Amino acid sequence: MSDNATASKAAGTWRLVVYSGIGIFMFFVPVTFGDRNAIPLDHLVTLLQAGLGPALPYVIWLVIAAGTVVPFVTGTWRHSGVKLVFALLNIVGLVVASMVILDVGPAWFMGDDLAPFLFNAVAVNVGLLVPVGAVFLAMLVGYGLMEFVGVLLQRVMRPVWRVPGRSAVDAAASFVGSYSLGLLITDRVYQSGRYTGREAAIIAIGFSTVSVTFMVVIANTLDLMGIWLTYFFLTFLVTYAVTAILVRVPPLSRIPDDHFPGATPQPEEEVTGNRVGHAWREARKALVAAPSLPRNVWVNFVDGVRMSMSILPSIMSVGTIGLVVAHSTPVFDLLAYVFVPFTWVVGLSDPMLAAKALSVGIAEVFLPATVAAGSEDLVLRLVVGVVSVSSIVFFSALVPCVLATRIPLTVGQLVVIWFQRVILSTLIAGPLAYLLVGL
């Protein structure tokens, strides 16, 4: 081997170990800073909030305004009825954010548990966490760690989740990253002939979640950062366990197992021999293809800003509508009765509160946290935090994203899957939460 090749290999190994290590540290290693124990990413965002000071609300308002204007400037609002609806909802979100900034509006609407709460406790956190988190997510998933882990998990993917081994990387990226990233990957692989329609649907709705950075937002709201690792790994376990069950029942089990029309089917290469050696080779391939750190960080930061622009108006519009309906109408109280038997059977201290929190999740993934945030029961807050992520389906963002792909899932199927995931997630998360933090 030449000196240049040896140096290149060493540099590649260095990037895998150091960059992935930084990503792991930022997302998964709680540290105490001041009087708070939290992951470094959370501390960093807190420092950034303090640094921006009084300018922070106006920065967030500008992000919401940009996210509202972009669909009309680019013309994407014309692409489908769903995009038109959400473009109009973005306008509602901008109006609500403006009311909060100007402190103008009826007293009931400007209460601490409604519009100002969504803006100050949610939009502000998301607006900073997603772009900053995207920077470190680039290190976590961009330099071979996901490929290495993915190959090691290949032998369990087909028997447990009925998807190809190659989807291990997709599933891991979909969980650690955002639903938009996961759906983009899944849709591309499906259209290339490497997934069938059923496999693409399983991965899209079984592993795509709200990203680690947004889980931090949920954990902050529910005061779970003191048990962040417990919350994260319990959510990971419950999400994957529920998916393993649902791939065997309708509607997922009845989606045709056909390849994308016109695509050339590409069967998966069977890994034989030294699996660790093969995993290392796949990680090395990822390193060779990986961009430089500055470029990767910049691209991911820009994507994070774009994602914030997309998410924040929806939070302020759909989130506000959901909270108004939850506070002022019996709609979610009635829907909650569907879940009360399950929150009761797992022994939660306030089954109705937990059920109501879970019922609002179909509107916006963050709403369950807002409903349960005031509970003094750590187990109840933990279960709500886990189920809100594991249930996956929410109309403020994920549903329109799925419908924008070629993945064969309908709105009706998504709603049924949401009910299934909420019930199963509650039944699994409840006993485990008591075991981990309630005893």
GUBAVO-915004 format. One record per residue (C-alpha): residue in one letter; x, y, z. Coordinates in steps of 0.2 Angstrom, whole numbers, plus 5000, padded with zeros to 4 digits. Layout:
# GUBAVO-915004
AXYZ;...
This chain:
# GUBAVO-915004
M500050005000;S500750174995;D501050315008;N499650415001;A498450275002;T498950235020;A498750425025;S497050425016;K496550275026;A497150345043;A496250515039;G494650415035;T494750315051;W495050475061;R493450555053;L492450405058;V493050395076;V493150585080;Y491650655070;S490450515075;G491150525093;I490650715093;G488950675087;I488750535100;F489350655114;M488150795109;F486650695108;F486850555121;V488050605135;P487250705149;V488350835157;T488050955172;F488251135167;G487851255181;D486351175190;R485651085175;N486050905170;A485650885151;I486450835135;P487750955128;L486551005113;D485251065126;H486651165135;L487251245119;V485451295114;T485151375131;L486751475129;L486251535112;Q484551585118;A485451685132;G486551765119;L485151825108;G484251895122;P482852015118;A483151985099;L482651805100;P480751815098;Y481051925083;V482251805075;I480951665077;W479651775070;L480751805054;V480951615052;I479051595053;A478751735041;A480051665029;G479251495030;T477551575026;V478151675011;V479251535003;P477751424996;F476951574987;V478651634980;T479151464974;G477351414968;T477451254978;W475651294985;R474951244968;H475651074968;S474250994977;G472751024988;V473650975003;K475051105000;L473751234997;V472951195014;F474651205023;A475151365014;L473551445020;L473851375038;N475551455037;I474751625036;V473751585051;G475351535060;L476151695055;V474651795061;V474651705078;A476551735080;S476251915076;M474951935089;V476151855102;I477551975097;L476452125098;D475452055113;V473852095105;G472251975106;P470851925117;A471351875135;W470851695133;F471951675118;M473451765125;G473451655141;D475051565146;D474351395141;L473951445123;A474651555109;P476151625120;F476551455126;L476651385109;F477751525103;N478951545118;A479051365124;V478951275107;A479351385092;V480851465101;N481551305106;V481251215089;G481851365079;L483551355087;L483651165091;V483351105074;P484651205064;V485951185078;G485550995080;A485650975061;V487551025062;F487950885075;L486750765066;A487850785051;M489350715062;L488250575069;V487550505052;G488750565039;Y490450485042;G490150295042;L489350255059;M487650225053;E488250115039;F489350015051;V487949985063;G486749955048;V487649805042;L487749725059;L485849735060;Q485549665043;R485249485050;V483749545061;M482849665049;R481949535038;P481349415051;V480849555064;W480249695053;R480049615036;V481149735027;P482849715018;G484449715028;R484949875018;S483549965026;A484449955043;V485350115039;D483750195032;A482850155048;A484250215059;A484350375049;S482450395049;F482450385068;V483950485073;G483650615059;S481950695054;Y480450615046;S480850725031;L482550655029;G481950475032;L480450495019;L481650575006;I482850425008;T481450295008;D480550374993;R482150374983;V482650194987;Y480850134983;Q480850224966;S482550144962;G481849974964;R482749924980;Y481149924990;T479449854987;G477849964991;R477549875007;E479349885012;A479350075009;A477750095018;I478450005033;I480050105034;A479150265031;I477850245045;G478750125056;F480450215059;S480250395053;T480050505069;V480350685074;S482250685075;V483250675091;T483350865091;F481450885092;M481350745105;V482450865116;V481050995114;I479750865120;A480850815134;N481150995139;T479251025139;L478850875150;D480350905161;L481150745156;M482950805153;G483450735170;I483150555163;W483550595144;L484350435140;T482950335148;Y481750435138;F482750415122;F483050225123;L481250185129;T480550285114;F481750195102;L481250025110;V479350055109;T479450125092;Y480349975085;A479249855095;V477649925089;T478249925071;A478749735073;I476949705078;L476049815065;V476949745050;R475949585053;V474249655053;P473149765041;P473349895034;L475249875033;S475149685029;R473949715015;I474949845005;P475549754989;D477249694989;D477649764972;H479049864965;F478850044959;P478050044942;G479450054929;A480850024941;T482049884939;P482049774954;Q483749764963;P483849614975;E484849644991;E486649574991;E486749435004;V488149475017;T489149325020;G490849285029;N491549415042;R490049525046;V491149655056;G492349665042;H490949695029;A490249825041;W491949915041;R492049905022;E490349995021;A490850125034;R492450155023;K491450175008;A490350305017;L491950395022;V492550405004;A490950474998;A490750595013;P491050785010;S492250885020;L491650935038;P491351115034;R490351075018;N489350945027;V488951055042;W488451205031;V487251095020;N486451015036;F486351185044;V485451255029;D484351105028;G483951135047;V483451315044;R482351265030;M481551125041;S481251255054;M480451375041;S479251225037;I478951165055;L478651335064;P477151405055;S476351235056;I476651225075;M475951405077;S474351365066;V473951185068;G474651185086;T473551335090;I471951265082;G472251105092;L472551185108;V470951295105;V469951145101;A470651055116;H470351195128;S468651255121;T467751105114;P467450925119;V468150845103;F469750775110;D468850735127;L467750625117;L469150555107;A470150525123;Y468750395129;V469450275115;F471150275125;V470550285143;P470450095145;F472250085139;T472950225150;W471950145165;V472449965162;V474350015163;G474050105179;L474350295175;S473850405189;D472650515179;P472050405164;M470950535157;L472250675157;A473450545148;A472150495136;K471750675131;A473550715129;L473750565117;S472150605108;V472850775102;G474450695095;I473550665078;A473450855075;E475250895080;V476650795088;F477050915101;L475250945108;P475250795119;A476750865128;T475851035131;V474350945138;A475350835150;A476650955155;G475851015171;S475650835178;E476650795194;D476750615189;L478450575181;V477850405174;L476350485166;R477450625158;L478650495152;V477350385144;V476550535135;G478250585129;V478650415122;V476950385114;S476850555106;V478450505096;S478050325094;S476350355087;I477250445072;V475650505062;F475250695064;F474350805052;S475350965054;A476850895045;L477150705043;V475550665034;P475750795020;C477550735018;V477050555016;L475750605003;A477050704993;T478050544990;R477650394979;I477550284994;P475850194993;L474950255009;T473250345010;V472550465023;G471350325029;Q472750205031;L473850335041;V472350375053;V472050185056;I473950165059;W473950305071;F472650225082;Q473550065082;R475250145086;V474450245101;I473650095109;L475149975107;S476350105112;T475350145128;L475249965132;I477149935130;A477750105137;G476650105153;P477349945162;L479149985156;A479050165162;Y478550105179;L479949985179;L481250115175;V480750265185;G479150225194;L479750105207;
